[in-house]
Amino acid sequence: MARGSVAIAGAGLTGRLLAWRLLRAGVPVHLFDARARSDRDHAAGVAAAMLAPYAELVVGDAALFALGEESLATWPRWLDELRTQTGRSVDFRHEGSLVVAHAPDYPGLDHYADLIRYRLPPDKRGEVRSLDAQGVAALEPEFAGRFARGLWLPQEGQLDNDELLGALEAAIVPDMARVGGEWHERCTVAAVDAHTVRTADGAVFEADRVIDCRGVGAGWPGVRGVRGEVLTVSCPAVALRRPVRLIHPRYMLYIVPRSGGRYIIGATELESADTGPATVRSLLELASALYSVHPAFGEAHVTRIATSLRPATDDHQPVWAQRDGVWHLNGLYRHGFLVAPAMVARAETALGAAEVSP
Ligand SMILES: Cc1cc2nc3c(=O)[nH]c(=O)nc-3n(C[C@H](O)[C@H](O)[C@H](O)COP(=O)(O)OP(=O)(O)OC[C@H]3O[C@@H](n4cnc5c(N)ncnc54)[C@H](O)[C@@H]3O)c2cc1C
């Protein structure tokens, strides 16, 4: 590899974003992934990609909230750069999200609102807004007469992860031809050290810096897999504009609209490293909760059932750290899209992109 080069193991969310940023700074990048570039069965490709700093306070704290706010401000700039570079747009919406509950679950809705307000910095508590039936219907007319109470989190957003991953690929490949480096797809990494990537087929690549972005596959101590199952449905009969969460005593459902009448329905959250297909129980729970939100979803076509593992730390904080000379970016759990720009910016700074440029 060229002097000044960086090797990144893992081309999911963090690996792709970091590769793109480093290449833009003129750093040659070798990117390794066990999957093909177009494969979307990693966490990055299965996620709903909600950008939800408020809702994530249920599992997070003020530090995570701050990373989320920073990233929400960064995404529009980075997506503009990507569009200029590749001509590809990524659907990004910053129009808030809605939380609803059926009448028996109002105590759960109240607790949810209290918990978020409690964990928010005091000056942000007004951004958790309680709604009556009219307020719910004004935001999402499909829910007129269906939900008498709700919660509006106006500062939340979402992006289309499939479009993002495609745009990053379209930016990275030509940059590698120009700056240096290669995308080693379908290439399983067996081991990494400070200057070496060893692949499962016995090849050895050297680089000035090695960064491990393999998520659960990295084997980082303290990072475990949390299984999530999601459905994608096509249902043009229902027109929702923003992500909707349904409070439920057994499972939290979300419905995230995508262009063309598609919706991502998720997600189970199971303490399991099982990567097998979705279970009957999970499908029944997700589908019946969906149907309870709007009966027209009963006729939706299921176009995808997907499963992946979220890389989670015990304290739900993302990790950017060096161990035995290898840099690790990991632990982005269920808020990877929410915090990735802030974490990748920290990585760029720590790596001193200008310093490692040839
Ligand atoms: C069901 C679900 C819903 C989610 N919803 C949201 C959401 O709404 N909002 C949000 O912000 N986040 C969400 N997330 C979380 C987000 O997807 C993750 O935090 C993020 O994708 C983690 O990024 P990563 O790069 O660390 O891991 P990944 O995106 O999983 O990428 C890891 C990459 O490493 C590769 N790899 C692993 N092992 C090896 C190996 N040995 N050799 C070579 N390559 C290897 C994999 O193939 C993969 O491409 C969700 C996740 C799931 C599963």
The ligand as an SDF file (V2000), in Angstrom:
LIG
                    3D

 53 58  0  0  0  0  0  0  0  0999 V2000
  -33.0280   -3.3220   13.1590 C   0  0  0  0  0  0  0  0  0  0  0  0
  -32.1160   -2.1230   13.2980 C   0  0  0  0  0  0  0  0  0  0  0  0
  -32.6780   -0.8610   13.2920 C   0  0  0  0  0  0  0  0  0  0  0  0
  -31.8630    0.2610   13.4540 C   0  0  0  0  0  0  0  0  0  0  0  0
  -32.4350    1.4980   13.4050 N   0  0  0  0  0  0  0  0  0  0  0  0
  -31.6660    2.5950   13.5580 C   0  0  0  0  0  0  0  0  0  0  0  0
  -32.2440    3.8860   13.5060 C   0  0  0  0  0  0  0  0  0  0  0  0
  -33.4510    4.0440   13.2840 O   0  0  0  0  0  0  0  0  0  0  0  0
  -31.4350    4.9650   13.7000 N   0  0  0  0  0  0  0  0  0  0  0  0
  -30.0900    4.8380   13.9200 C   0  0  0  0  0  0  0  0  0  0  0  0
  -29.4110    5.8590   14.0960 O   0  0  0  0  0  0  0  0  0  0  0  0
  -29.5070    3.6080   13.9560 N   0  0  0  0  0  0  0  0  0  0  0  0
  -30.2630    2.5070   13.7830 C   0  0  0  0  0  0  0  0  0  0  0  0
  -29.6920    1.2600   13.8260 N   0  0  0  0  0  0  0  0  0  0  0  0
  -28.2710    1.1520   14.2030 C   0  0  0  0  0  0  0  0  0  0  0  0
  -27.2650    1.2960   13.0480 C   0  0  0  0  0  0  0  0  0  0  0  0
  -27.6800    0.5320   11.9530 O   0  0  0  0  0  0  0  0  0  0  0  0
  -25.9190    0.8040   13.5500 C   0  0  0  0  0  0  0  0  0  0  0  0
  -25.5660    1.5130   14.7300 O   0  0  0  0  0  0  0  0  0  0  0  0
  -24.8220    1.0260   12.5230 C   0  0  0  0  0  0  0  0  0  0  0  0
  -25.1300    0.4160   11.3090 O   0  0  0  0  0  0  0  0  0  0  0  0
  -23.4940    0.5060   13.0560 C   0  0  0  0  0  0  0  0  0  0  0  0
  -22.5210    0.8040   12.0920 O   0  0  0  0  0  0  0  0  0  0  0  0
  -21.1920   -0.0550   11.9640 P   0  0  0  0  0  0  0  0  0  0  0  0
  -20.4490    0.4710   10.7960 O   0  0  0  0  0  0  0  0  0  0  0  0
  -20.5160   -0.1010   13.2950 O   0  0  0  0  0  0  0  0  0  0  0  0
  -21.6950   -1.5410   11.7280 O   0  0  0  0  0  0  0  0  0  0  0  0
  -22.3910   -2.1940   10.3620 P   0  0  0  0  0  0  0  0  0  0  0  0
  -23.1880   -1.1320    9.7460 O   0  0  0  0  0  0  0  0  0  0  0  0
  -22.9900   -3.4400   10.7960 O   0  0  0  0  0  0  0  0  0  0  0  0
  -21.1160   -2.4770    9.4960 O   0  0  0  0  0  0  0  0  0  0  0  0
  -20.1560   -3.4660    9.8780 C   0  0  0  0  0  0  0  0  0  0  0  0
  -19.5350   -4.0040    8.5970 C   0  0  0  0  0  0  0  0  0  0  0  0
  -18.4460   -4.8510    8.9470 O   0  0  0  0  0  0  0  0  0  0  0  0
  -18.4690   -5.9810    8.0980 C   0  0  0  0  0  0  0  0  0  0  0  0
  -17.7740   -7.0860    8.7530 N   0  0  0  0  0  0  0  0  0  0  0  0
  -18.0900   -7.6910    9.9430 C   0  0  0  0  0  0  0  0  0  0  0  0
  -17.1870   -8.6430   10.2240 N   0  0  0  0  0  0  0  0  0  0  0  0
  -16.2850   -8.6450    9.2070 C   0  0  0  0  0  0  0  0  0  0  0  0
  -15.1070   -9.3750    8.9220 C   0  0  0  0  0  0  0  0  0  0  0  0
  -14.6240  -10.3330    9.7640 N   0  0  0  0  0  0  0  0  0  0  0  0
  -14.4250   -9.1050    7.7930 N   0  0  0  0  0  0  0  0  0  0  0  0
  -14.8400   -8.1270    6.9320 C   0  0  0  0  0  0  0  0  0  0  0  0
  -15.9560   -7.4050    7.1510 N   0  0  0  0  0  0  0  0  0  0  0  0
  -16.6570   -7.6470    8.2700 C   0  0  0  0  0  0  0  0  0  0  0  0
  -19.9560   -6.2450    7.8750 C   0  0  0  0  0  0  0  0  0  0  0  0
  -20.1580   -7.0100    6.6880 O   0  0  0  0  0  0  0  0  0  0  0  0
  -20.5020   -4.8320    7.7630 C   0  0  0  0  0  0  0  0  0  0  0  0
  -20.5070   -4.3790    6.4310 O   0  0  0  0  0  0  0  0  0  0  0  0
  -30.4600    0.1160   13.6300 C   0  0  0  0  0  0  0  0  0  0  0  0
  -29.8960   -1.1610   13.5830 C   0  0  0  0  0  0  0  0  0  0  0  0
  -30.7150   -2.2690   13.4180 C   0  0  0  0  0  0  0  0  0  0  0  0
  -30.0880   -3.6380   13.3450 C   0  0  0  0  0  0  0  0  0  0  0  0
  1  2  1  0
  2  3  1  0
  2 52  2  0
  3  4  2  0
  4  5  1  0
  4 50  1  0
  5  6  2  0
  6  7  1  0
  6 13  1  0
  7  8  2  0
  7  9  1  0
  9 10  1  0
 10 11  2  0
 10 12  1  0
 12 13  2  0
 13 14  1  0
 14 15  1  0
 14 50  1  0
 15 16  1  0
 16 17  1  0
 16 18  1  0
 18 19  1  0
 18 20  1  0
 20 21  1  0
 20 22  1  0
 22 23  1  0
 23 24  1  0
 24 25  2  0
 24 26  1  0
 24 27  1  0
 27 28  1  0
 28 29  2  0
 28 30  1  0
 28 31  1  0
 31 32  1  0
 32 33  1  0
 33 34  1  0
 33 48  1  0
 34 35  1  0
 35 36  1  0
 35 46  1  0
 36 37  1  0
 36 45  1  0
 37 38  2  0
 38 39  1  0
 39 40  1  0
 39 45  2  0
 40 41  1  0
 40 42  2  0
 42 43  1  0
 43 44  2  0
 44 45  1  0
 46 47  1  0
 46 48  1  0
 48 49  1  0
 50 51  2  0
 51 52  1  0
 52 53  1  0
M  END
$$$$
